[in-house]
Amino acid sequence: MISPELLQQLAETHGTPLFVIDHDELRANYSTFKKHLPRVQAYYAVKANPDPAIVKTLFVAGASFDVASMPEFMTVHEIIKDMPDKERQEWIWDKVIYANPIKANETLIELDMYKPLVTFDNHEEIAKIKQYAPHSGLVLRLKVTNTGAMVELSSKFGASPGEAVDLILEAEKEGLTVEGLSFHVGSQTTNFENFVQAINLAAQIFKEARERGYDKMNLLDIGGGFPAPYDNSVKPFSQLARKINAELDRLFPPEIEILAEPGRFMVATAGIAVSKIIGKAVRDGKLCYYIDDGVYHTFSGIIFDHCKYHLESFKDGPTKICTVFGPTCDALDVISMAEELPSNLERGDLLYSRNIGAYSGASSTYFNGFPPAKTVHINR
């Protein structure tokens, strides 16, 4: 863990706002995932944080990648571009999944030369893939329960169980090969039964497909949703892994390849934001601090990810419940209405927020003319 002393040194050297990425933490998170889910190949969800340095560290550690846009695909491709042509092509096929079920025609045209593995969940997408990316391998995404997830996804994506095998057979009729099934139980899922139910549903679809004459599926993608330990209410990852392993071993023989798409789990705890107090006021009797980072920048997860980030001070002192605002003129730029911080902080003092590596800096903007935080990578 990066110490407060090192964070202060980095802020003194680089200024604020600062977004610090701890690559030792990235490697530790990947190692934890593999230790507890040894059968599962981790496809890092690049959207969680697409910084190329993060992608490279996870690639070297052994990760594969889940991409959902051509820029994300090219970020991964840039990391692996120096491989020999044949090895690179095989790596893309085996180690990258384009997991956005709805793709523009132009995207499919660009992808086709790589013979990618892509997800789909409806009739229209089959027709598009047939026309624009016929060399793709297909993975059918299922609609599953998202109860208890911080971000629900099944209202936007996923084929209903009743139409799943019909879609598989339709794709085969069009000359396409469905390699397997995928699902997503929702981001930051703390209800572990979502995984159990989804794995059981996938096993039923495998069985129905075989009974109806389709036996070409050889992989199951159990998606993302693996929760980051934002607070003590999140149960240990080892507990979730035991449930997943038990269902996989019971329902899927060893020859079925198992994929997953961890994003938040890999990168959330590896990011730390350091900001500076630029203003202080008392409004309606409540102490307010204004800092040089906000919801249009590193704290964007407050808006887009339904996440709460706690701020810590480098200084001690008697504390009060304070409001913390970002630097822009927008009233939406509120980091917290109830943060317990020392009441003796002054302009120029620093604050920091841990566990802010996922879905944060990835959504930074230049709104109101304020630039995103500077990113600093720490490899120890």
C-alpha positions as CSV (number, residue, x, y, z in Angstrom):
1,M,0.0,0.0,0.0
2,I,1.3,3.5,-0.9
3,S,1.9,5.4,2.3
4,P,0.5,8.9,3.1
5,E,4.1,10.1,3.2
6,L,4.8,9.0,-0.4
7,L,1.5,10.5,-1.5
8,Q,2.6,13.8,-0.1
9,Q,5.9,13.6,-1.8
10,L,4.3,12.8,-5.1
11,A,1.9,15.8,-4.7
12,E,4.9,18.1,-3.9
13,T,6.7,16.8,-7.0
14,H,3.9,16.7,-9.5
15,G,1.3,19.1,-8.2
16,T,-2.4,18.4,-7.8
17,P,-4.9,17.1,-8.7
18,L,-3.1,13.8,-8.9
19,F,-4.2,10.3,-9.8
20,V,-1.8,7.7,-8.5
21,I,-1.8,4.1,-9.9
22,D,-0.1,1.4,-7.7
23,H,1.1,-1.3,-10.1
24,D,2.1,-3.6,-7.2
25,E,-1.6,-3.5,-6.2
26,L,-2.6,-4.4,-9.8
27,R,-0.4,-7.4,-9.8
28,A,-1.6,-8.5,-6.3
29,N,-5.2,-8.2,-7.4
30,Y,-4.6,-10.3,-10.5
31,S,-2.7,-12.9,-8.4
32,T,-5.6,-13.0,-5.9
33,F,-8.1,-13.6,-8.7
34,K,-6.1,-16.5,-10.1
35,K,-5.4,-18.0,-6.7
36,H,-9.1,-18.3,-5.8
37,L,-10.4,-19.0,-9.4
38,P,-7.6,-21.1,-10.9
39,R,-9.8,-22.5,-13.6
40,V,-11.0,-19.0,-14.8
41,Q,-9.0,-17.0,-17.3
42,A,-9.3,-13.3,-16.4
43,Y,-10.2,-11.0,-19.2
44,Y,-9.6,-7.5,-17.8
45,A,-12.5,-5.2,-18.6
46,V,-10.5,-2.4,-20.2
47,K,-13.4,0.1,-19.7
48,A,-12.8,0.1,-16.0
49,N,-9.5,2.0,-16.6
50,P,-8.0,2.0,-20.1
51,D,-4.7,3.5,-19.2
52,P,-2.1,1.7,-21.5
53,A,0.3,1.3,-18.6
54,I,-2.4,-0.6,-16.6
55,V,-3.1,-2.8,-19.6
56,K,0.6,-3.6,-20.1
57,T,1.1,-4.5,-16.4
58,L,-1.9,-6.9,-16.5
59,F,-0.8,-8.3,-19.9
60,V,2.7,-9.1,-18.5
61,A,1.0,-10.7,-15.4
62,G,-1.0,-13.0,-17.7
63,A,-4.3,-11.3,-18.2
64,S,-6.5,-11.4,-21.3
65,F,-8.8,-8.5,-22.2
66,D,-12.5,-7.7,-22.6
67,V,-12.9,-4.7,-24.9
68,A,-16.1,-2.9,-25.9
69,S,-14.9,-0.3,-28.5
70,M,-12.3,-0.1,-31.2
71,P,-10.1,2.4,-29.2
72,E,-10.0,-0.2,-26.4
73,F,-9.2,-2.9,-28.8
74,M,-6.4,-0.8,-30.3
75,T,-5.0,0.0,-26.8
76,V,-4.6,-3.8,-26.3
77,H,-3.3,-4.3,-29.9
78,E,-0.6,-1.6,-29.3
79,I,0.7,-3.6,-26.3
80,I,0.9,-6.9,-28.3
81,K,1.8,-5.4,-31.7
82,D,5.5,-6.6,-31.5
83,M,4.5,-10.2,-31.4
84,P,5.1,-12.2,-34.6
85,D,2.1,-11.9,-37.0
86,K,0.9,-15.5,-36.5
87,E,1.3,-15.4,-32.8
88,R,-0.4,-12.0,-32.5
89,Q,-3.3,-13.2,-34.6
90,E,-3.7,-16.3,-32.4
91,W,-3.4,-14.2,-29.3
92,I,-6.2,-11.9,-30.4
93,W,-8.5,-14.8,-31.1
94,D,-7.7,-16.6,-27.8
95,K,-7.1,-13.6,-25.5
96,V,-9.4,-10.8,-26.5
97,I,-13.2,-10.8,-26.5
98,Y,-15.2,-7.9,-27.9
99,A,-17.9,-8.0,-25.3
100,N,-20.2,-5.2,-26.4
101,P,-23.3,-7.0,-27.7
102,I,-24.3,-4.1,-30.0
103,K,-21.7,-3.1,-32.5
104,A,-21.8,-0.5,-35.3
105,N,-21.4,-1.7,-38.9
106,E,-18.1,0.2,-39.1
107,T,-16.8,-1.5,-36.0
108,L,-17.5,-5.0,-37.4
109,I,-15.8,-4.1,-40.6
110,E,-12.6,-3.1,-38.7
111,L,-12.8,-6.1,-36.5
112,D,-13.2,-8.8,-39.2
113,M,-9.6,-8.9,-40.2
114,Y,-8.7,-10.0,-36.7
115,K,-11.2,-12.9,-36.7
116,P,-12.4,-11.8,-33.3
117,L,-14.5,-13.4,-30.6
118,V,-17.6,-11.2,-30.2
119,T,-20.8,-11.2,-28.1
120,F,-24.4,-10.9,-29.5
121,D,-27.9,-11.2,-28.0
122,N,-30.4,-10.7,-30.8
123,H,-31.5,-11.4,-34.4
124,E,-30.3,-8.1,-35.8
125,E,-26.8,-8.6,-34.5
126,I,-26.6,-12.0,-36.2
127,A,-27.4,-10.3,-39.6
128,K,-24.9,-7.6,-39.0
129,I,-22.1,-10.0,-38.0
130,K,-22.9,-12.2,-41.0
131,Q,-22.6,-9.2,-43.4
132,Y,-19.7,-7.3,-41.9
133,A,-17.6,-9.7,-39.7
134,P,-18.3,-13.2,-41.0
135,H,-14.9,-14.5,-39.7
136,S,-16.0,-13.8,-36.0
137,G,-16.6,-16.4,-33.4
138,L,-19.8,-15.7,-31.5
139,V,-20.7,-15.8,-27.8
140,L,-24.3,-15.5,-26.9
141,R,-25.0,-13.2,-23.9
142,L,-27.8,-14.2,-21.6
143,K,-30.1,-12.0,-19.6
144,V,-29.6,-12.9,-15.9
145,T,-30.6,-11.6,-12.5
146,N,-28.8,-8.5,-11.3
147,T,-30.3,-8.2,-7.8
148,G,-28.0,-6.4,-5.4
149,A,-25.7,-5.0,-8.1
150,M,-24.6,-1.4,-7.8
151,V,-25.0,-1.0,-11.5
152,E,-27.7,-3.1,-13.2
153,L,-27.0,-4.2,-16.8
154,S,-29.7,-6.8,-17.8
155,S,-32.2,-4.2,-18.9
156,K,-29.8,-3.2,-21.6
157,F,-28.3,-6.4,-22.8
158,G,-28.9,-10.2,-22.8
159,A,-31.1,-12.7,-24.6
160,S,-33.9,-14.2,-22.6
161,P,-33.4,-17.9,-21.7
162,G,-36.4,-18.9,-23.8
163,E,-34.9,-17.6,-27.1
164,A,-31.3,-18.5,-26.4
165,V,-31.1,-21.8,-28.3
166,D,-33.2,-20.4,-31.2
167,L,-30.6,-17.6,-31.6
168,I,-27.7,-20.1,-31.5
169,L,-29.4,-22.2,-34.2
170,E,-30.2,-19.1,-36.3
171,A,-26.5,-18.1,-36.2
172,E,-25.5,-21.6,-37.3
173,K,-27.9,-21.4,-40.2
174,E,-26.2,-18.2,-41.3
175,G,-22.9,-20.0,-41.4
176,L,-21.6,-18.5,-38.1
177,T,-20.2,-20.5,-35.1
178,V,-21.4,-19.9,-31.6
179,E,-18.4,-20.7,-29.4
180,G,-20.2,-20.4,-26.1
181,L,-22.3,-18.3,-23.6
182,S,-21.7,-15.2,-21.5
183,F,-23.6,-13.3,-18.9
184,H,-23.1,-10.3,-16.5
185,V,-24.6,-10.3,-13.0
186,G,-24.2,-6.5,-12.7
187,S,-21.3,-4.3,-11.6
188,Q,-20.2,-4.5,-7.9
189,T,-22.4,-7.5,-7.2
190,T,-22.5,-8.2,-3.5
191,N,-25.3,-10.8,-3.8
192,F,-23.3,-13.9,-4.6
193,E,-26.3,-15.9,-5.5
194,N,-26.5,-14.0,-8.8
195,F,-23.5,-15.9,-9.9
196,V,-24.9,-19.2,-8.8
197,Q,-28.2,-18.7,-10.6
198,A,-26.5,-17.5,-13.8
199,I,-24.1,-20.4,-13.9
200,N,-27.0,-22.8,-13.5
201,L,-29.0,-21.1,-16.2
202,A,-26.0,-21.3,-18.6
203,A,-25.7,-25.1,-17.9
204,Q,-29.4,-25.5,-18.8
205,I,-28.8,-23.6,-22.1
206,F,-25.8,-25.8,-22.9
207,K,-27.9,-28.9,-22.3
208,E,-30.9,-27.6,-24.4
209,A,-28.5,-26.8,-27.3
210,R,-27.0,-30.3,-27.2
211,E,-30.5,-31.8,-27.2
212,R,-31.4,-29.7,-30.2
213,G,-28.3,-30.8,-32.1
214,Y,-25.8,-28.1,-31.4
215,D,-22.7,-29.3,-29.7
216,K,-20.0,-26.7,-30.8
217,M,-20.0,-24.6,-27.6
218,N,-16.8,-24.9,-25.7
219,L,-16.6,-21.8,-23.5
220,L,-18.5,-20.0,-20.7
221,D,-17.9,-16.3,-19.9
222,I,-19.1,-15.6,-16.4
223,G,-18.7,-11.8,-17.0
224,G,-17.8,-9.2,-14.4
225,G,-19.4,-7.9,-11.2
226,F,-16.7,-9.2,-8.9
227,P,-16.9,-6.6,-6.0
228,A,-14.1,-4.4,-4.9
229,P,-13.6,-4.1,-1.1
230,Y,-14.8,-0.5,-0.8
231,D,-15.8,-1.1,2.8
232,N,-16.3,-3.9,5.4
233,S,-19.8,-4.7,4.1
234,V,-18.3,-6.4,1.0
235,K,-17.7,-10.1,1.8
236,P,-14.3,-11.6,1.0
237,F,-13.6,-12.5,-2.6
238,S,-12.6,-16.0,-1.4
239,Q,-16.3,-16.6,-0.3
240,L,-17.5,-15.8,-3.8
241,A,-14.8,-17.8,-5.4
242,R,-15.8,-20.9,-3.4
243,K,-19.4,-20.6,-4.7
244,I,-18.3,-20.1,-8.3
245,N,-15.8,-23.0,-8.2
246,A,-18.4,-25.4,-6.7
247,E,-21.0,-24.6,-9.5
248,L,-18.4,-24.7,-12.3
249,D,-17.0,-28.0,-11.2
250,R,-20.5,-29.5,-10.7
251,L,-22.0,-28.3,-14.0
252,F,-19.2,-27.8,-16.6
253,P,-16.6,-30.5,-17.5
254,P,-12.9,-29.6,-17.6
255,E,-12.9,-29.3,-21.4
256,I,-15.2,-26.2,-21.2
257,E,-13.1,-23.1,-21.1
258,I,-14.1,-20.6,-18.4
259,L,-13.6,-16.8,-18.9
260,A,-14.4,-13.9,-16.7
261,E,-14.3,-10.1,-17.2
262,P,-13.1,-8.5,-13.9
263,G,-12.6,-4.8,-14.2
264,R,-13.3,-3.0,-11.0
265,F,-11.9,-5.9,-9.0
266,M,-8.5,-5.5,-10.7
267,V,-8.1,-1.8,-10.6
268,A,-10.3,-0.1,-7.9
269,T,-7.9,-0.5,-5.0
270,A,-4.9,0.4,-7.2
271,G,-6.0,4.0,-7.6
272,I,-5.6,6.9,-5.2
273,A,-6.6,10.5,-5.8
274,V,-4.7,13.4,-4.2
275,S,-6.3,16.9,-4.2
276,K,-5.7,20.3,-2.7
277,I,-8.0,22.5,-0.8
278,I,-8.5,25.7,-2.8
279,G,-11.3,27.3,-0.8
280,K,-13.1,27.2,2.5
281,A,-16.4,28.6,3.6
282,V,-19.2,28.3,6.2
283,R,-22.6,28.1,4.5
284,D,-25.8,27.8,6.6
285,G,-23.6,26.9,9.6
286,K,-21.9,24.1,7.8
287,L,-18.2,23.9,7.0
288,C,-17.5,23.6,3.3
289,Y,-14.2,22.7,1.6
290,Y,-13.5,23.3,-2.1
291,I,-10.9,21.1,-3.8
292,D,-9.2,21.0,-7.2
293,D,-10.7,17.7,-8.3
294,G,-14.3,16.8,-8.7
295,V,-17.1,14.8,-10.3
296,Y,-16.1,15.9,-13.8
297,H,-12.7,14.4,-13.2
298,T,-11.4,11.7,-10.9
299,F,-14.6,11.6,-8.8
300,S,-16.7,11.0,-11.9
301,G,-17.7,7.6,-10.4
302,I,-20.0,9.5,-8.0
303,I,-22.2,10.4,-11.1
304,F,-21.6,7.5,-13.5
305,D,-20.9,4.6,-11.2
306,H,-23.1,5.3,-8.1
307,C,-20.0,5.1,-6.0
308,K,-19.1,6.9,-2.8
309,Y,-15.5,7.9,-2.1
310,H,-14.2,8.9,1.3
311,L,-11.7,11.6,1.7
312,E,-8.9,11.5,4.3
313,S,-6.6,14.3,5.6
314,F,-2.9,14.2,6.0
315,K,-3.4,16.5,9.1
316,D,-4.9,15.6,12.4
317,G,-7.4,17.7,14.4
318,P,-10.9,17.9,15.7
319,T,-13.3,16.7,13.1
320,K,-16.7,18.0,11.8
321,I,-19.2,16.8,9.2
322,C,-18.3,18.9,6.2
323,T,-19.4,19.3,2.6
324,V,-16.7,18.9,-0.1
325,F,-17.2,20.5,-3.5
326,G,-15.3,20.2,-6.7
327,P,-13.7,23.2,-8.5
328,T,-16.2,23.8,-11.3
329,C,-19.1,26.3,-11.3
330,D,-21.7,23.5,-11.6
331,A,-23.8,22.8,-8.5
332,L,-23.7,19.1,-9.5
333,D,-20.0,19.1,-8.6
334,V,-20.4,17.8,-5.1
335,I,-18.1,15.1,-3.8
336,S,-19.8,14.6,-0.4
337,M,-22.4,16.4,1.7
338,A,-21.4,14.5,4.8
339,E,-17.6,13.9,5.0
340,E,-15.9,13.8,8.4
341,L,-12.8,15.9,8.2
342,P,-10.6,18.0,10.5
343,S,-12.1,21.5,10.9
344,N,-8.7,23.1,11.0
345,L,-7.7,22.5,7.4
346,E,-6.6,25.5,5.4
347,R,-6.1,26.5,1.8
348,G,-3.2,24.5,0.3
349,D,-3.7,21.5,2.6
350,L,-4.0,18.1,0.9
351,L,-6.7,15.4,0.9
352,Y,-6.6,11.9,-0.5
353,S,-9.1,9.2,-1.5
354,R,-8.2,5.5,-1.8
355,N,-10.0,2.8,-3.9
356,I,-10.7,5.2,-6.7
357,G,-9.0,3.3,-9.6
358,A,-12.1,2.1,-11.4
359,Y,-14.6,4.1,-13.5
360,S,-13.1,7.3,-12.3
361,G,-10.3,8.9,-14.3
362,A,-11.6,6.9,-17.3
363,S,-14.5,9.4,-17.4
364,S,-12.6,12.6,-16.8
365,T,-13.5,15.6,-18.9
366,Y,-12.3,19.2,-19.5
367,F,-15.6,20.6,-18.4
368,N,-15.4,24.3,-17.4
369,G,-11.9,24.4,-18.7
370,F,-10.5,22.3,-15.8
371,P,-8.1,19.6,-17.0
372,P,-8.1,16.0,-15.6
373,A,-5.8,15.0,-12.8
374,K,-2.2,14.1,-13.7
375,T,-1.6,10.4,-13.6
376,V,1.5,9.0,-11.9
377,H,2.4,5.3,-12.1
378,I,4.2,3.7,-9.2
379,N,6.2,0.5,-9.8
380,R,8.0,-0.6,-6.7
